[in-house]
Amino acid sequence: MGMKTQDFLLLLLCLPGLVHRSGAYMFWTAMVEINYANSNNETVDKYCECGVYGRNSPLDKASGIVTLPKGDPKGCGPDPVYNRNSSSPPWIALVKRGNCTFSEKINAAKRQGAAGVVVYNMDGSGNSTSHMAHKDGDGIVAIMIGNSQGLEIVRLMKNGTDVQMLIDVGTPHGPWMDTYWLYFLSIAFFIVTAASIAYFVFISANRLYGLSRHRISENRLKTEAKKAIKRLQVRTLKRGDEETTSDTHLCAVCIESYKAGDVVTVLTCDHIFHKTCIEPWLLERRTCPMCKCDILKALGVEEETKENVSTESPPEVAVVSVTGDDTLYEVPLNGPVRPGPDQHQHRYDNRAFEGDLEAARE
């Protein structure tokens, strides 16, 4: 019936570990916005989701005037690399990939107070980027953009144009964000939901079926009880009847004494009750309130048809008679025996006779 609930719970327990292991494969894109004044003194704004945050970069915003390193565009020379310092307005370093590690480029700009570092890819790579690692250069926003975007900004700056840049957090990407994973999680959720609904429907249907069977059985038994009630003796008490003259005769259902003119029903066990009291009782319980005698069986109306019942008579069992107080009990022995022609069942009316018989046998 599809994925079980415990399997889905196990999957949920494993998800944090899977996400942690897949964290190295996740990355965040960066929104890059630049604006500058063109030759006609018109402001130009360009905006694209074309950057990728470094693995050790904080996911934060950064803005400032774009600044190029002195001499080597890769920003790998000795300090000072930039014509800026910590007291300058916010600025962002734009460096080219190559010659040294990402951490060295980032730290060189960080030491001189850059608000962020933008690394553009090497020549011939077009607009492709990579998820750069810089574990020794953290604590500053660092992103990579494509070679084409980087060269466009460099060309503007070499022409004397001041370029203002804003870096903002884009969207996450990785195995848990891919379309296939979303399909998988959607299908898994659908399966678990469908399984839960199917289980609920099965339990509900089974319960309704049981209630329906019970209701049908009760209705059938009430019908049989009505037939049995019609066969019971009904009397109208008269003045002088024993039931009206004795305070010991009470209707066990309503606990009231009988009076002349009361209509009573006599059960098969000879107990009598008011007709209006006993009939509702018998419809629900079908037994005598006093001795629990089953009126359906007593009148030959069976509660249910017995199937596959053996027609053979049960084997006879040897019994021994035991007296207790003034009552004689018959106790069966362990194993059934077939009575022989000389075997007889004896009953004794008093203990004295039984004791004399035992003494004679000894």
C-alpha positions as CSV (number, residue, x, y, z in Angstrom):
1,M,0.0,0.0,0.0
2,G,2.8,2.4,-0.9
3,M,5.4,3.8,1.4
4,K,4.6,3.1,5.0
5,T,4.4,5.9,7.6
6,Q,7.4,4.6,9.5
7,D,9.5,4.6,6.3
8,F,8.6,8.2,5.7
9,L,9.5,9.2,9.2
10,L,12.9,7.4,8.7
11,L,13.4,9.5,5.6
12,L,12.7,12.7,7.5
13,L,15.2,11.7,10.2
14,C,17.9,11.1,7.5
15,L,17.2,14.3,5.7
16,P,19.4,16.5,8.0
17,G,22.4,14.3,7.5
18,L,21.9,14.2,3.8
19,V,21.6,17.9,3.6
20,H,24.7,18.3,5.6
21,R,26.7,16.0,3.4
22,S,25.4,17.7,0.3
23,G,26.2,21.2,1.7
24,A,29.5,21.3,-0.2
25,Y,27.6,21.0,-3.5
26,M,25.2,23.9,-2.8
27,F,25.9,27.4,-3.9
28,W,24.2,30.8,-4.0
29,T,24.1,33.1,-6.9
30,A,24.7,36.8,-6.6
31,M,22.7,39.7,-8.0
32,V,25.1,42.2,-9.5
33,E,23.9,45.7,-10.3
34,I,26.2,48.4,-11.8
35,N,25.4,52.0,-12.7
36,Y,27.5,54.7,-14.4
37,A,27.2,57.8,-16.5
38,N,27.8,57.4,-20.2
39,S,29.3,59.9,-22.6
40,N,26.0,61.8,-22.9
41,N,26.0,62.1,-19.1
42,E,23.0,59.7,-18.9
43,T,22.9,57.2,-16.0
44,V,23.0,53.6,-17.1
45,D,21.8,50.8,-14.9
46,K,22.6,47.1,-15.6
47,Y,21.4,44.3,-13.5
48,C,21.9,40.5,-13.7
49,E,22.1,37.4,-11.6
50,C,25.5,36.6,-13.0
51,G,27.7,36.1,-9.9
52,V,28.4,33.2,-7.6
53,Y,29.2,33.6,-3.9
54,G,32.5,31.9,-2.8
55,R,32.3,28.9,-0.5
56,N,33.7,30.9,2.5
57,S,32.0,34.2,1.8
58,P,29.2,35.5,4.0
59,L,25.9,35.6,2.3
60,D,25.5,39.4,2.6
61,K,25.2,42.6,0.6
62,A,28.1,44.8,-0.4
63,S,28.2,48.1,-2.4
64,G,30.8,50.6,-3.4
65,I,32.9,52.2,-6.2
66,V,34.6,49.5,-8.3
67,T,38.4,49.7,-7.9
68,L,41.1,47.9,-10.0
69,P,44.4,46.8,-8.6
70,K,47.6,48.7,-9.5
71,G,49.6,47.2,-12.4
72,D,48.7,43.5,-12.3
73,P,44.9,43.0,-12.9
74,K,45.1,39.7,-10.9
75,G,45.8,41.5,-7.6
76,C,48.6,39.2,-6.6
77,G,51.4,41.9,-6.0
78,P,52.8,43.0,-2.6
79,D,50.9,45.6,-0.5
80,P,49.7,48.1,-1.2
81,V,47.8,46.6,-4.2
82,Y,45.1,49.3,-4.4
83,N,45.1,53.1,-4.2
84,R,42.6,52.9,-1.4
85,N,42.6,52.7,2.4
86,S,40.2,52.1,5.2
87,S,39.2,55.8,5.3
88,S,38.1,55.8,1.7
89,P,34.4,55.6,0.7
90,P,33.1,52.1,0.4
91,W,34.8,50.4,-2.6
92,I,34.8,46.9,-4.2
93,A,37.9,45.3,-5.6
94,L,37.7,43.9,-9.1
95,V,40.4,41.4,-9.9
96,K,41.1,38.8,-12.5
97,R,41.5,35.1,-11.8
98,G,45.0,33.6,-12.0
99,N,48.6,33.7,-10.7
100,C,47.7,33.3,-7.0
101,T,45.1,31.8,-4.8
102,F,41.6,33.2,-4.3
103,S,42.5,33.7,-0.6
104,E,45.5,35.8,-1.4
105,K,43.5,38.1,-3.7
106,I,40.7,38.5,-1.1
107,N,43.0,39.1,1.8
108,A,45.0,41.7,-0.2
109,A,41.8,43.7,-0.8
110,K,40.5,43.1,2.7
111,R,43.6,44.5,4.4
112,Q,43.1,47.8,2.6
113,G,39.5,48.0,3.7
114,A,37.5,46.8,0.7
115,A,33.8,46.2,1.2
116,G,33.8,43.2,-1.2
117,V,35.9,41.4,-3.8
118,V,34.7,40.5,-7.3
119,V,36.8,38.0,-9.2
120,Y,36.2,37.7,-12.9
121,N,37.1,34.5,-14.7
122,M,40.1,34.0,-17.0
123,D,40.2,34.9,-20.7
124,G,38.4,32.6,-23.1
125,S,35.9,31.3,-20.5
126,G,33.0,33.5,-21.7
127,N,30.4,34.1,-18.9
128,S,31.1,30.9,-17.1
129,T,31.8,30.9,-13.4
130,S,33.0,28.5,-10.7
131,H,32.3,28.0,-7.0
132,M,35.6,29.3,-5.7
133,A,37.0,28.1,-2.4
134,H,38.9,30.5,-0.1
135,K,39.1,29.1,3.4
136,D,41.9,31.4,4.3
137,G,40.1,34.5,3.0
138,D,36.8,34.8,4.9
139,G,34.9,37.5,6.6
140,I,34.3,39.6,3.5
141,V,31.8,39.3,0.6
142,A,33.5,37.6,-2.3
143,I,31.9,36.5,-5.6
144,M,32.9,35.4,-9.0
145,I,31.5,36.7,-12.3
146,G,32.1,35.8,-15.9
147,N,35.1,37.0,-18.0
148,S,32.8,39.0,-20.3
149,Q,31.1,40.9,-17.5
150,G,34.4,41.6,-15.8
151,L,36.1,42.9,-19.0
152,E,33.2,45.2,-19.7
153,I,33.6,46.9,-16.3
154,V,37.4,47.1,-16.8
155,R,37.0,48.8,-20.1
156,L,34.6,51.4,-18.7
157,M,37.0,52.2,-15.8
158,K,40.0,52.5,-18.2
159,N,38.0,55.1,-20.1
160,G,37.7,57.1,-16.9
161,T,34.1,56.1,-16.0
162,D,33.3,55.6,-12.3
163,V,31.3,52.5,-11.9
164,Q,29.1,51.9,-8.8
165,M,28.3,48.3,-7.9
166,L,25.8,46.6,-5.7
167,I,26.0,42.9,-4.7
168,D,23.0,41.2,-3.3
169,V,22.1,37.5,-2.4
170,G,20.4,35.6,-5.2
171,T,18.9,32.1,-5.2
172,P,20.3,28.8,-3.8
173,H,21.3,26.0,-6.2
174,G,22.4,22.4,-5.6
175,P,21.1,18.8,-5.5
176,W,18.3,19.6,-3.1
177,M,17.1,22.5,-5.1
178,D,17.2,20.8,-8.5
179,T,14.0,20.0,-10.4
180,Y,14.5,16.2,-10.1
181,W,14.8,16.4,-6.3
182,L,11.7,18.5,-6.2
183,Y,9.9,15.9,-8.3
184,F,11.2,13.1,-5.9
185,L,10.0,14.9,-2.8
186,S,6.6,15.7,-4.4
187,I,6.1,12.1,-5.4
188,A,7.2,10.9,-1.9
189,F,4.8,13.3,-0.3
190,F,2.0,12.2,-2.6
191,I,2.7,8.5,-1.9
192,V,2.7,9.0,1.9
193,T,-0.5,11.1,1.7
194,A,-2.2,8.5,-0.5
195,A,-1.1,5.7,1.8
196,S,-2.4,7.5,4.9
197,I,-5.8,8.2,3.2
198,A,-6.1,4.6,2.0
199,Y,-5.3,3.3,5.5
200,F,-7.9,5.7,7.0
201,V,-10.5,4.6,4.4
202,F,-9.8,1.0,5.1
203,I,-10.1,1.3,8.8
204,S,-13.3,3.4,8.5
205,A,-14.8,1.0,6.0
206,N,-14.0,-2.0,8.2
207,R,-15.5,-0.3,11.2
208,L,-18.7,0.7,9.2
209,Y,-18.9,-2.9,7.9
210,G,-18.7,-4.3,11.5
211,L,-21.3,-1.8,12.7
212,S,-23.6,-2.7,9.8
213,R,-23.2,-6.4,10.5
214,H,-24.0,-5.8,14.2
215,R,-27.0,-3.7,13.3
216,I,-28.3,-6.4,10.9
217,S,-27.8,-9.0,13.6
218,E,-29.6,-7.0,16.2
219,N,-32.5,-6.3,13.9
220,R,-32.8,-10.0,13.1
221,L,-32.7,-10.9,16.8
222,K,-35.3,-8.3,17.6
223,T,-37.5,-9.8,14.8
224,E,-37.1,-13.3,16.4
225,A,-37.7,-11.8,19.8
226,K,-41.0,-10.3,18.6
227,K,-42.1,-13.7,17.3
228,A,-41.1,-15.3,20.6
229,I,-43.0,-12.7,22.7
230,K,-46.2,-13.4,20.7
231,R,-46.0,-17.0,21.9
232,L,-45.7,-16.2,25.6
233,Q,-48.7,-16.5,27.9
234,V,-50.4,-13.3,28.7
235,R,-52.7,-13.0,31.8
236,T,-54.9,-10.4,33.3
237,L,-54.6,-10.5,37.1
238,K,-57.8,-10.7,39.1
239,R,-58.7,-9.9,42.6
240,G,-57.8,-12.8,44.8
241,D,-54.9,-14.0,42.7
242,E,-51.8,-14.9,44.6
243,E,-49.7,-12.2,42.9
244,T,-52.1,-9.4,44.0
245,T,-52.5,-10.6,47.6
246,S,-48.8,-11.1,48.5
247,D,-46.3,-8.3,49.0
248,T,-43.5,-10.7,48.0
249,H,-44.6,-10.7,44.4
250,L,-43.0,-7.7,42.6
251,C,-42.3,-7.0,38.9
252,A,-38.5,-7.3,38.8
253,V,-38.4,-4.6,36.0
254,C,-40.3,-1.7,37.6
255,I,-40.1,-3.0,41.2
256,E,-43.8,-2.4,41.8
257,S,-46.5,-4.7,43.3
258,Y,-49.1,-6.3,41.2
259,K,-52.7,-5.1,41.3
260,A,-55.9,-6.5,40.0
261,G,-56.4,-5.7,36.3
262,D,-52.6,-5.6,35.6
263,V,-51.7,-7.4,32.4
264,V,-48.7,-9.7,32.9
265,T,-46.6,-11.9,30.7
266,V,-45.5,-15.4,31.9
267,L,-42.1,-16.4,30.6
268,T,-41.1,-19.9,29.9
269,C,-39.4,-20.1,33.3
270,D,-42.7,-19.3,35.0
271,H,-41.6,-15.8,36.1
272,I,-44.2,-13.1,35.5
273,F,-43.7,-9.4,34.8
274,H,-45.9,-6.6,33.7
275,K,-46.4,-6.9,29.9
276,T,-45.5,-3.3,29.3
277,C,-42.3,-3.7,31.3
278,I,-41.0,-7.1,30.0
279,E,-41.6,-6.7,26.3
280,P,-39.1,-3.8,25.8
281,W,-36.7,-5.7,28.0
282,L,-37.0,-8.9,26.0
283,L,-36.5,-7.0,22.7
284,E,-33.1,-5.7,23.9
285,R,-31.9,-8.6,26.0
286,R,-34.1,-11.7,25.2
287,T,-33.5,-13.2,28.7
288,C,-35.4,-13.3,31.9
289,P,-34.4,-10.5,34.3
290,M,-34.4,-12.9,37.2
291,C,-33.0,-16.2,36.0
292,K,-31.4,-15.2,32.7
293,C,-33.4,-17.9,30.9
294,D,-33.1,-17.4,27.1
295,I,-36.6,-17.2,25.7
296,L,-35.5,-17.7,22.1
297,K,-33.9,-21.1,22.9
298,A,-36.7,-22.0,25.3
299,L,-39.3,-21.5,22.6
300,G,-37.1,-23.2,19.9
301,V,-36.2,-19.9,18.1
302,E,-32.4,-20.1,17.6
303,E,-30.4,-16.9,17.7
304,E,-28.2,-17.9,14.7
305,T,-27.9,-20.9,12.4
306,K,-25.1,-23.2,13.4
307,E,-23.1,-24.6,10.5
308,N,-20.9,-27.6,10.3
309,V,-22.2,-29.0,13.6
310,S,-21.6,-32.7,14.1
311,T,-24.8,-34.8,14.2
312,E,-23.1,-37.5,16.2
313,S,-24.1,-37.6,19.9
314,P,-21.4,-36.9,22.3
315,P,-19.7,-39.8,24.0
316,E,-21.1,-40.8,27.4
317,V,-18.9,-39.9,30.4
318,A,-18.8,-41.8,33.6
319,V,-19.9,-39.7,36.6
320,V,-19.6,-40.1,40.3
321,S,-22.2,-38.7,42.6
322,V,-21.2,-36.3,45.4
323,T,-23.5,-34.9,48.0
324,G,-23.3,-31.5,49.5
325,D,-25.7,-30.2,52.1
326,D,-29.1,-31.5,50.9
327,T,-28.1,-31.4,47.2
328,L,-26.8,-34.2,45.1
329,Y,-24.1,-33.4,42.4
330,E,-22.8,-35.5,39.5
331,V,-19.1,-35.0,38.8
332,P,-17.8,-36.4,35.5
333,L,-14.6,-38.4,35.5
334,N,-11.7,-37.5,33.2
335,G,-12.2,-39.9,30.3
336,P,-15.3,-41.0,28.4
337,V,-16.3,-44.6,28.8
338,R,-18.9,-46.7,27.1
339,P,-21.4,-48.0,29.6
340,G,-21.4,-51.8,29.9
341,P,-24.6,-53.8,30.3
342,D,-24.0,-54.1,34.0
343,Q,-23.2,-50.5,34.7
344,H,-25.8,-48.4,36.3
345,Q,-25.9,-44.8,37.5
346,H,-26.5,-44.6,41.2
347,R,-27.9,-41.6,43.1
348,Y,-28.1,-41.4,46.9
349,D,-30.5,-39.3,48.9
350,N,-28.5,-39.0,52.1
351,R,-25.0,-39.3,53.5
352,A,-25.8,-42.0,56.0
353,F,-26.7,-44.5,53.3
354,E,-23.7,-43.5,51.3
355,G,-21.4,-44.1,54.4
356,D,-23.0,-47.5,55.1
357,L,-22.4,-48.5,51.5
358,E,-18.7,-47.5,51.7
359,A,-18.2,-49.4,55.0
360,A,-19.8,-52.5,53.5
361,R,-17.5,-52.3,50.5
362,E,-14.4,-52.2,52.7
